[in-house]
Amino acid sequence: MGSLSIHPGCQPDAGPQRLFFALWPSEKIRADLLHYRQLWRFPASARLTPPEKLHITLLFLPAVPAHLIPALQQNALSVRHAAAAPFALSHSGIWSSSGIAWAGPAQVPAWLAALQVDMAEGMAALLPARQPQKFSPHVTLARKAYGAEAPHHCIPPNWHSCCIALVHSCLKTGRYTLLQQWELPAL
């Protein structure tokens, strides 16, 4: 699995935590994503996503009380995990509202949509005030990438193995701390 930068100043503390569940890439997927990103033309203003932060967010939890993290981890383990099948990150673009350069599937695979729904429903019991989120699976390749050009003639990367990770995102530094990860069975 990909390594994360862990900084003592961003370890989860007693206050509300910014957490997310994500599909976490293997080193092979990470290398494929980095190769694909090299084919893009980015403006000088673009901020490339650090390699150790490449992922596909399943569920963002912006304010989790720290005392609920163990229950959240246990709840995630009980979610029915569908078998993961490979999918191509065959669509890409720049979101005009945010300048995010992204790559994602043309259609959300059924197993991935079901996994995301199951995780969201599983968290609803613990975090009832959480607002539902539209699921648009993608990898953020760069930020502030207004005017970037995606490659036109290349084979898009495949996401071919899956691990779910629970990650703490430090608001002050932007660093990630991996809290737990689970392997998904393959088809």
C-alpha positions as a Python dict, from the first residue, in 0.01 Angstrom:
ca = {
    (1, 'M'): (0, 0, 0),
    (2, 'G'): (110, 358, -48),
    (3, 'S'): (291, 522, 237),
    (4, 'L'): (161, 837, 399),
    (5, 'S'): (339, 1135, 540),
    (6, 'I'): (269, 1127, 911),
    (7, 'H'): (344, 1444, 1100),
    (8, 'P'): (330, 1461, 1481),
    (9, 'G'): (140, 1791, 1457),
    (10, 'C'): (-152, 1626, 1279),
    (11, 'Q'): (-222, 1318, 1482),
    (12, 'P'): (-591, 1299, 1567),
    (13, 'D'): (-660, 1482, 1892),
    (14, 'A'): (-966, 1515, 2115),
    (15, 'G'): (-1156, 1762, 1894),
    (16, 'P'): (-1364, 1696, 1583),
    (17, 'Q'): (-1169, 1512, 1314),
    (18, 'R'): (-1165, 1549, 935),
    (19, 'L'): (-1177, 1191, 811),
    (20, 'F'): (-1249, 1013, 488),
    (21, 'F'): (-1287, 660, 360),
    (22, 'A'): (-1114, 601, 28),
    (23, 'L'): (-1010, 341, -222),
    (24, 'W'): (-637, 337, -160),
    (25, 'P'): (-409, 252, -453),
    (26, 'S'): (-149, -21, -467),
    (27, 'E'): (203, 88, -563),
    (28, 'K'): (130, -36, -920),
    (29, 'I'): (-183, 176, -950),
    (30, 'R'): (1, 475, -801),
    (31, 'A'): (282, 435, -1058),
    (32, 'D'): (27, 409, -1341),
    (33, 'L'): (-148, 725, -1220),
    (34, 'L'): (181, 915, -1201),
    (35, 'H'): (275, 801, -1552),
    (36, 'Y'): (-67, 911, -1681),
    (37, 'R'): (-36, 1248, -1507),
    (38, 'Q'): (301, 1307, -1674),
    (39, 'L'): (119, 1302, -2009),
    (40, 'W'): (-91, 1604, -1912),
    (41, 'R'): (11, 1963, -1985),
    (42, 'F'): (-29, 2167, -1668),
    (43, 'P'): (5, 2544, -1627),
    (44, 'A'): (281, 2669, -1396),
    (45, 'S'): (15, 2756, -1136),
    (46, 'A'): (-102, 2394, -1101),
    (47, 'R'): (-36, 2211, -773),
    (48, 'L'): (19, 1842, -842),
    (49, 'T'): (-129, 1605, -586),
    (50, 'P'): (161, 1442, -396),
    (51, 'P'): (194, 1074, -495),
    (52, 'E'): (118, 951, -143),
    (53, 'K'): (-217, 1137, -147),
    (54, 'L'): (-362, 985, -467),
    (55, 'H'): (-688, 804, -386),
    (56, 'I'): (-1061, 782, -470),
    (57, 'T'): (-1279, 921, -192),
    (58, 'L'): (-1573, 701, -93),
    (59, 'L'): (-1706, 909, 194),
    (60, 'F'): (-1591, 1239, 345),
    (61, 'L'): (-1663, 1297, 715),
    (62, 'P'): (-1570, 1659, 798),
    (63, 'A'): (-1634, 1671, 1175),
    (64, 'V'): (-1620, 1337, 1355),
    (65, 'P'): (-1599, 1353, 1734),
    (66, 'A'): (-1273, 1179, 1828),
    (67, 'H'): (-1445, 945, 2073),
    (68, 'L'): (-1651, 800, 1785),
    (69, 'I'): (-1350, 691, 1576),
    (70, 'P'): (-1329, 337, 1725),
    (71, 'A'): (-1703, 283, 1665),
    (72, 'L'): (-1668, 422, 1313),
    (73, 'Q'): (-1383, 177, 1243),
    (74, 'Q'): (-1586, -114, 1379),
    (75, 'N'): (-1889, -7, 1178),
    (76, 'A'): (-1679, 8, 858),
    (77, 'L'): (-1561, -349, 920),
    (78, 'S'): (-1923, -468, 935),
    (79, 'V'): (-2023, -310, 601),
    (80, 'R'): (-2091, -569, 335),
    (81, 'H'): (-1789, -543, 106),
    (82, 'A'): (-1862, -636, -254),
    (83, 'A'): (-1592, -805, -457),
    (84, 'A'): (-1385, -546, -640),
    (85, 'A'): (-1354, -564, -1017),
    (86, 'P'): (-1107, -361, -1224),
    (87, 'F'): (-1229, -41, -1386),
    (88, 'A'): (-1072, 211, -1622),
    (89, 'L'): (-1020, 572, -1528),
    (90, 'S'): (-1126, 651, -1884),
    (91, 'H'): (-1267, 999, -1831),
    (92, 'S'): (-1076, 1305, -1724),
    (93, 'G'): (-1112, 1678, -1718),
    (94, 'I'): (-1087, 2002, -1526),
    (95, 'W'): (-1373, 2112, -1303),
    (96, 'S'): (-1426, 2475, -1395),
    (97, 'S'): (-1551, 2572, -1048),
    (98, 'S'): (-1243, 2443, -863),
    (99, 'G'): (-966, 2395, -1120),
    (100, 'I'): (-925, 2032, -1015),
    (101, 'A'): (-774, 1804, -1278),
    (102, 'W'): (-925, 1459, -1233),
    (103, 'A'): (-952, 1109, -1377),
    (104, 'G'): (-1243, 874, -1311),
    (105, 'P'): (-1457, 600, -1461),
    (106, 'A'): (-1703, 675, -1742),
    (107, 'Q'): (-1970, 501, -1533),
    (108, 'V'): (-1957, 413, -1167),
    (109, 'P'): (-1912, 35, -1142),
    (110, 'A'): (-2213, -125, -971),
    (111, 'W'): (-1999, -282, -696),
    (112, 'L'): (-1839, 57, -619),
    (113, 'A'): (-2175, 238, -606),
    (114, 'A'): (-2312, -32, -374),
    (115, 'L'): (-2004, -11, -150),
    (116, 'Q'): (-2035, 367, -120),
    (117, 'V'): (-2408, 349, -38),
    (118, 'D'): (-2347, 76, 221),
    (119, 'M'): (-2070, 279, 385),
    (120, 'A'): (-2281, 597, 391),
    (121, 'E'): (-2577, 410, 542),
    (122, 'G'): (-2348, 243, 796),
    (123, 'M'): (-2214, 581, 909),
    (124, 'A'): (-2562, 737, 933),
    (125, 'A'): (-2629, 558, 1261),
    (126, 'L'): (-2314, 707, 1414),
    (127, 'L'): (-2330, 1049, 1251),
    (128, 'P'): (-2701, 1121, 1194),
    (129, 'A'): (-2650, 1491, 1115),
    (130, 'R'): (-2413, 1416, 826),
    (131, 'Q'): (-2533, 1559, 496),
    (132, 'P'): (-2562, 1316, 201),
    (133, 'Q'): (-2298, 1366, -67),
    (134, 'K'): (-2315, 1305, -440),
    (135, 'F'): (-2075, 1024, -526),
    (136, 'S'): (-1848, 1110, -817),
    (137, 'P'): (-1550, 872, -795),
    (138, 'H'): (-1230, 1031, -920),
    (139, 'V'): (-862, 1075, -851),
    (140, 'T'): (-753, 1436, -802),
    (141, 'L'): (-440, 1471, -1015),
    (142, 'A'): (-380, 1843, -954),
    (143, 'R'): (-539, 2155, -810),
    (144, 'K'): (-538, 2507, -954),
    (145, 'A'): (-505, 2340, -1293),
    (146, 'Y'): (-716, 2587, -1493),
    (147, 'G'): (-619, 2554, -1859),
    (148, 'A'): (-450, 2213, -1820),
    (149, 'E'): (-476, 1974, -2115),
    (150, 'A'): (-546, 1605, -2071),
    (151, 'P'): (-375, 1359, -2307),
    (152, 'H'): (-586, 1271, -2611),
    (153, 'H'): (-443, 941, -2730),
    (154, 'C'): (-330, 721, -2448),
    (155, 'I'): (-448, 417, -2259),
    (156, 'P'): (-609, 535, -1936),
    (157, 'P'): (-496, 378, -1612),
    (158, 'N'): (-695, 93, -1459),
    (159, 'W'): (-785, 61, -1095),
    (160, 'H'): (-732, -313, -1063),
    (161, 'S'): (-700, -393, -695),
    (162, 'C'): (-869, -242, -399),
    (163, 'C'): (-802, -149, -45),
    (164, 'I'): (-1029, 75, 162),
    (165, 'A'): (-854, 319, 392),
    (166, 'L'): (-975, 538, 675),
    (167, 'V'): (-765, 854, 666),
    (168, 'H'): (-733, 1156, 894),
    (169, 'S'): (-682, 1483, 704),
    (170, 'C'): (-507, 1754, 904),
    (171, 'L'): (-676, 2084, 828),
    (172, 'K'): (-373, 2290, 938),
    (173, 'T'): (-110, 2113, 728),
    (174, 'G'): (-305, 1916, 469),
    (175, 'R'): (-117, 1601, 567),
    (176, 'Y'): (-282, 1261, 584),
    (177, 'T'): (-256, 999, 856),
    (178, 'L'): (-365, 647, 768),
    (179, 'L'): (-579, 517, 1055),
    (180, 'Q'): (-683, 179, 918),
    (181, 'Q'): (-713, -13, 593),
    (182, 'W'): (-905, -316, 469),
    (183, 'E'): (-852, -531, 160),
    (184, 'L'): (-1152, -592, -65),
    (185, 'P'): (-1194, -936, -216),
    (186, 'A'): (-1124, -951, -589),
    (187, 'L'): (-1366, -1096, -844),
}
